[in-house]
Amino acid sequence: MEAVNNSVELRRVSLNFGSVEVLRTLDLDVAEGEFLVLLGPSGCGKSTLLNCVAGLLDVSAGQIFIKGRNVTWEEPKDRGIGMVFQSYALYPQMTVEGNLSFGLKNARLPREEIANRVARAADILQIKPLLQRRPSELSGGQRQRVAIGRALVRDVDVFLFDEPLSNLDAKLRAELRVEIKRLHQQLANTMIYVTHDQIEAMTLADRIAVMRGGVIQQLDRPQNIYNRPVNRFVAGFIGSPGMNFLDGRMEIEGGKPVLRLADCAVPLDRYGFADAPADGRDVVFGIRPEHVSANSGMDWPFSASASVEVVEPMGSDTLVWTRVGGQPLAVRLPTERAPEEGDTISIGFDPMNASIFGTDDDSRL
């Protein structure tokens, strides 16, 4: 098997602000040419981790390697990285061309080399017609393209993005998401991208590191995180809306394990739980809204009648909120099959699409 060349490596990295532990002994390998997304809620440590890789924050312990070189105590300018910030951070008095070339001039690169790099970045980002404009004459999306271009002209191996789309409206975010993905495909550089938006993470990443409290909860490909979350936090954070959680109890009936939800017993021996310590164990059952069916006429392992409380039209599909055994449940349905508020519907699902979590540590069983 061919060895994977790592572009960025973190070895037991910790960061403390006084007595507050922000990053907790992290190990992370980012492969050459990989697009890794650091995902999590505010305060989870994702931007802090990115700033440690960039050299904007000094780690309290551990080591950071870029392209096999220990850069733990090197200055940001010496690490071979290009960084794009949440704020555009453009010089207002300079033209777009001036903003793109400013760092290269300070590095005393030859004039011809500077012109070539600026022209290449402008061509890739489709901002050639904007080179003589000032930032005040640009839209938000154009400014963010210039900010990306300023990192691009450095011609480095690793690009760091710190929530670059969070200041843009929904339409621009969707457009620039596609541009960033195209950029990665074209350049094949290593990219580490920070966001709290799980849609950005799912659409952009080769792998996602889901963070919470300074710890990486799960590091995997997007579909694996979506389909097999390691714990209840990851399951609830990924998806819009997040996974439904229903309190249940694992019992033995007729010598076989079943999961009791509300007034229904769901057989588990067909779903990999034949040897589970099921008798009397409290669990949390997780099922995504899109995996719940309504009024389908199919004979599901679990089915129940429920009253529709809220209907949220979302264009191509509709989100329906109801309850099972007094517990809230979201159902995602095609708009043409959406019920009305107050209707009684028959819901059902296949446990093969579900997750079961323990109540002691919320980990997936």
C-alpha positions in Angstrom: 0.0 0.0 0.0 1.4 3.4 -1.0 2.2 5.7 1.9 0.2 8.9 2.2 2.3 12.1 2.2 1.0 14.5 4.8 1.1 18.2 4.0 0.2 19.3 7.6 0.8 17.4 10.8 -0.2 18.3 14.3 1.3 16.3 17.2 -0.3 16.5 20.6 -1.1 20.2 20.2 -2.6 22.0 23.2 -3.4 25.7 23.8 -4.3 27.3 27.1 -5.5 30.9 27.7 -4.5 31.1 31.4 -6.5 28.3 33.2 -8.8 27.8 30.2 -8.0 24.8 28.0 -8.9 25.8 24.5 -7.3 22.9 22.5 -6.8 19.6 24.2 -3.8 17.4 23.0 -4.8 17.3 19.3 -3.3 15.0 16.7 -4.2 15.6 13.1 -2.8 14.6 9.7 -3.8 16.5 6.5 -2.8 14.7 3.4 -1.1 16.3 0.4 -3.8 18.0 -1.8 -6.6 17.3 0.7 -9.5 19.7 1.4 -10.1 19.4 5.2 -12.9 21.2 6.9 -12.8 22.1 10.6 -16.5 22.2 11.6 -18.2 23.0 14.9 -20.2 25.6 16.9 -18.8 28.9 18.1 -16.2 28.4 20.8 -15.3 24.9 19.8 -11.7 25.8 19.0 -11.7 25.5 15.2 -10.5 29.0 14.4 -8.0 28.8 17.2 -6.6 25.6 15.7 -6.3 27.2 12.3 -4.5 30.2 13.8 -2.0 27.9 15.5 -1.3 26.3 12.1 -0.8 29.8 10.6 1.5 30.9 13.4 -0.8 33.6 14.6 -1.1 31.9 18.0 1.7 30.1 19.9 0.8 26.6 21.1 1.2 25.7 24.7 2.4 22.2 23.9 3.0 20.0 20.9 4.4 20.4 17.5 3.2 21.5 14.0 4.8 20.3 10.8 4.2 21.7 7.3 5.6 19.7 4.4 7.6 17.6 6.9 9.3 20.8 8.4 8.8 21.6 12.1 7.3 25.1 12.0 6.0 25.3 15.6 8.0 28.4 16.5 8.4 29.9 13.0 6.8 33.2 12.0 3.7 33.1 9.8 5.5 34.5 6.8 8.0 31.6 6.9 5.5 28.8 7.1 4.7 28.5 3.4 1.0 29.2 3.9 -1.6 31.6 2.4 -4.5 32.7 4.6 -8.0 34.0 3.8 -9.8 35.7 6.7 -13.4 36.2 7.5 -13.0 39.9 7.0 -11.7 40.8 3.6 -8.8 42.9 5.1 -8.1 44.7 1.9 -6.2 48.0 1.7 -8.9 50.6 0.8 -6.6 53.1 -0.8 -5.1 50.5 -3.2 -6.6 49.1 -6.4 -7.3 45.3 -6.7 -4.0 45.0 -8.5 -2.2 46.8 -5.7 -3.8 44.6 -3.1 -2.7 41.5 -4.9 0.8 42.6 -5.5 1.6 44.3 -2.2 3.0 41.3 -0.4 5.0 40.3 -3.3 6.6 43.7 -3.6 7.5 43.6 0.1 9.1 40.2 -0.5 11.2 42.0 -3.3 10.2 39.6 -6.1 11.1 40.6 -9.6 8.6 42.9 -11.3 7.9 40.4 -14.1 7.3 37.6 -11.6 4.8 39.8 -9.7 3.0 40.6 -12.9 2.8 37.0 -13.9 1.4 35.9 -10.5 -1.2 38.6 -10.4 -2.3 37.9 -13.9 -2.6 34.1 -13.1 -4.6 34.7 -9.9 -6.9 37.2 -11.7 -7.5 34.7 -14.5 -8.3 31.8 -12.1 -10.6 34.0 -10.0 -12.2 35.8 -13.0 -11.3 39.3 -11.6 -9.3 40.7 -14.6 -11.8 43.4 -15.3 -11.6 44.6 -11.7 -7.8 45.1 -11.4 -8.0 48.9 -11.5 -10.9 49.2 -9.1 -10.7 50.0 -5.4 -12.4 47.8 -2.8 -15.1 50.3 -2.2 -16.2 49.8 -5.8 -16.6 46.1 -5.4 -19.4 43.8 -4.2 -18.9 41.5 -1.2 -18.4 38.5 -3.4 -15.8 40.4 -5.5 -13.9 41.5 -2.4 -13.8 38.0 -1.2 -12.4 36.9 -4.5 -9.7 39.5 -4.2 -8.9 38.3 -0.6 -8.5 34.7 -2.0 -6.4 36.1 -4.8 -4.0 37.7 -2.3 -3.4 34.3 -0.8 -3.2 32.7 -4.2 -0.4 34.9 -5.5 1.9 33.7 -2.8 2.2 30.4 -4.7 2.2 28.3 -1.5 1.4 24.6 -0.8 -1.1 25.1 2.0 -4.1 27.5 2.0 -6.0 28.3 5.2 -9.6 29.7 5.1 -11.1 31.2 8.3 -14.9 31.3 7.6 -14.4 33.2 4.4 -18.1 33.2 3.3 -19.8 34.1 6.6 -20.2 37.8 5.7 -22.0 37.1 2.4 -25.6 36.5 1.7 -27.0 33.0 1.0 -26.9 33.3 -2.8 -23.3 34.6 -2.8 -22.2 31.9 -0.4 -23.6 29.2 -2.7 -21.8 30.8 -5.7 -18.5 31.2 -4.0 -18.7 27.7 -2.5 -18.7 26.3 -6.1 -15.8 28.7 -7.0 -13.7 27.5 -4.0 -14.3 23.8 -4.9 -13.3 24.6 -8.6 -10.2 26.3 -7.3 -9.2 23.3 -5.2 -9.7 21.0 -8.2 -7.7 23.2 -10.4 -4.8 23.9 -8.0 -4.8 20.5 -6.1 -3.2 22.4 -3.1 -3.8 21.4 0.5 -6.7 23.5 2.0 -7.9 23.7 5.6 -11.2 25.5 5.9 -13.0 26.6 9.0 -16.8 27.0 9.1 -19.8 26.5 11.4 -22.0 25.9 8.4 -22.5 22.1 8.0 -23.7 22.5 4.4 -20.4 24.2 3.4 -18.6 21.4 5.2 -20.5 18.6 3.5 -20.2 20.1 0.0 -16.5 21.2 0.1 -14.6 18.7 2.2 -12.7 15.5 1.4 -12.8 15.0 5.1 -14.5 16.8 8.0 -13.1 17.2 11.5 -16.1 17.9 13.8 -14.9 19.8 16.9 -16.4 20.4 20.3 -14.7 21.9 23.4 -11.2 21.8 21.8 -11.5 18.1 20.9 -12.0 16.5 17.5 -15.1 14.4 18.0 -15.0 12.7 14.6 -12.7 12.9 11.6 -14.0 11.2 8.5 -15.5 11.6 5.0 -18.7 13.6 4.8 -21.0 10.7 4.0 -19.6 8.6 6.8 -20.1 11.3 9.3 -23.6 11.8 8.0 -24.6 8.1 8.0 -22.5 6.9 11.0 -21.9 9.7 13.5 -19.8 8.5 16.4 -21.9 10.3 19.1 -25.1 12.2 19.6 -23.4 15.6 19.3 -22.1 14.9 15.8 -25.4 13.4 14.8 -27.3 16.5 15.9 -24.8 19.0 14.4 -24.8 17.5 10.9 -28.0 17.8 9.0 -30.5 20.6 8.6 -32.5 20.2 10.7 -30.5 17.8 12.8 -31.3 14.2 13.6 -34.4 13.4 15.5 -33.7 11.9 18.9 -36.3 9.6 20.7 -35.9 8.2 24.1 -36.3 4.4 24.1 -35.5 1.2 26.0 -33.9 -1.9 24.8 -35.7 -5.1 26.0 -35.8 -8.8 25.4 -39.0 -10.2 23.9 -39.2 -13.9 22.9 -35.4 -14.2 23.4 -34.6 -11.4 20.9 -33.7 -7.8 21.4 -36.2 -5.1 20.7 -36.3 -1.4 21.0 -39.4 0.0 22.6 -40.4 3.4 21.3 -43.7 4.8 22.6 -46.1 1.9 22.3 -44.2 0.0 19.6 -41.5 -2.6 19.8 -38.9 -2.5 16.9 -37.1 -5.8 16.4 -33.3 -5.3 16.4 -31.9 -8.8 15.7 -31.9 -8.0 12.0 -29.9 -4.8 12.5 -26.6 -6.0 14.1 -27.9 -5.9 17.7 -28.5 -9.7 18.2 -25.8 -9.9 20.9 -26.4 -6.4 22.4 -27.0 -6.3 26.2 -30.6 -5.2 25.6 -32.5 -6.1 28.7 -33.7 -3.0 30.4 -31.1 -0.6 28.9 -32.2 3.0 28.3 -31.0 4.4 24.9 -31.5 7.3 22.5 -32.8 6.4 19.1 -31.8 8.7 16.2 -33.4 9.0 12.8 -33.0 11.8 10.2 -36.1 13.6 9.0 -35.5 12.4 5.4 -35.5 8.8 6.5 -39.0 9.1 8.0 -41.9 8.3 5.7 -45.5 9.5 6.0 -48.7 8.0 4.5 -46.6 5.7 2.3 -48.7 2.6 2.7 -45.6 0.5 3.4 -45.3 -2.0 6.2 -42.4 -0.5 8.2 -40.7 -2.1 11.2 -41.8 1.0 13.1 -45.1 2.9 12.4 -47.3 5.2 14.4 -50.1 7.8 13.9 -49.2 11.4 14.6 -50.8 14.8 14.4 -49.1 17.5 12.3 -48.2 20.5 14.4 -46.2 22.7 12.1 -45.6 22.7 8.3 -42.5 24.5 6.9 -42.5 24.8 3.1 -38.9 24.8 1.8 -39.5 24.8 -2.0 -38.6 21.3 -3.4 -39.5 19.7 -0.1 -41.4 20.4 3.1 -40.5 20.0 6.7 -43.3 18.6 8.9 -43.2 18.7 12.7 -45.1 16.2 14.8 -44.7 14.1 17.9 -44.3 10.4 18.7 -44.9 9.3 22.3 -44.9 13.0 23.3 -41.4 13.5 21.8 -40.9 16.0 18.8 -40.2 14.4 15.4 -39.3 16.2 12.1 -40.3 14.6 8.8 -38.9 15.8 5.4 -41.4 15.1 2.6 -41.7 16.0 -1.1 -43.8 19.2 -1.3 -46.5 17.6 -3.4 -47.1 15.1 -0.6 -47.1 17.6 2.3 -50.0 17.4 4.7 -51.7 20.4 6.3 -51.4 21.5 10.0 -53.8 19.5 12.1 -53.8 16.5 9.8 -53.2 13.0 11.2 -50.6 11.1 9.3 -49.1 7.6 9.5 -45.3 7.7 9.9 -42.8 4.9 9.6 -39.1 4.2 9.2 -36.6 1.4 8.7 -34.1 1.0 11.6 -31.4 0.3 9.1 -31.3 4.1 8.5 -31.1 4.9 12.2 -28.5 5.3 15.0 -28.7 4.2 18.6 -26.8 6.0 21.3 -26.1 5.2 24.9 -27.4 7.5 27.6 -24.2 7.4 29.7 -21.7 9.0 27.3 -23.9 9.6 24.1 -21.7 7.4 22.0 -23.1 5.4 19.1 -23.8 1.7 20.0 
